[in-house]
């Protein structure tokens, strides 16, 4: 993946994850960083496999939308 796109994807993920609950962030870490559940969420994003970023963004976008629809 292009370095610029990779950094943009990380920034998008970090922004989306900041809108999620602690429990939802823990689920994200279980799915994408299961060997390091103690890492802060931003470090988990920095260490995740870049091939999984597209799916992770899609899942986080849906979760944010669902959270917002329940307000």
C-alpha positions in Angstrom: 0.0 0.0 0.0 1.2 3.5 -0.8 2.6 5.2 2.3 0.4 8.2 2.0 -2.7 6.1 1.6 -1.6 3.9 4.6 -1.2 7.0 6.8 -4.6 8.4 5.7 -6.3 5.0 6.4 -4.7 5.0 9.9 -5.9 8.6 10.5 -9.4 7.7 9.4 -9.5 4.6 11.6 -8.2 6.5 14.6 -10.9 9.1 14.1 -13.7 6.5 13.8 -12.4 4.5 16.8 -12.4 7.7 19.0 -16.2 7.8 18.5 -16.7 4.2 19.7 -17.3 2.9 23.2 -14.6 1.2 25.2 -16.2 -2.1 24.6 -16.4 -1.5 20.9 -12.7 -0.5 20.9 -11.9 -3.7 22.7 -13.8 -5.8 20.1 -11.7 -4.0 17.4 -8.5 -5.0 19.2 -9.7 -8.6 19.5 -10.3 -8.7 15.8 -7.3 -6.8 14.5 -4.7 -6.8 17.2 -5.5 -9.9 19.2 -1.9 -10.5 20.4 -1.7 -7.0 22.1 -5.0 -6.3 23.8 -3.3 -4.1 26.3 -2.1 -1.6 23.7 -3.8 1.8 23.5 -6.2 1.9 20.6 -4.1 4.2 18.4 -1.0 2.0 18.8 -3.2 -1.0 17.9 -4.0 0.8 14.6 -0.4 1.6 14.0 0.6 -2.0 14.3 -2.3 -3.6 12.4 -1.8 -5.4 9.1 -2.4 -2.9 6.3 -4.3 -5.5 4.2 -7.1 -5.4 6.9 -7.5 -1.6 7.0 -10.2 -1.3 4.3 -12.5 -3.8 6.1 -11.7 -2.2 9.5 -12.8 1.2 8.2 -16.0 -0.2 6.8 -16.8 -1.9 10.1 -16.0 1.1 12.2 -18.1 3.4 9.9 -21.1 1.1 10.3 -20.7 0.9 14.0 -20.5 4.7 14.3 -23.7 5.0 12.1 -25.5 2.5 14.3 -24.4 4.3 17.5 -25.6 7.6 16.1 -29.0 6.2 15.0 -29.6 5.0 18.6 -29.2 8.5 20.0 
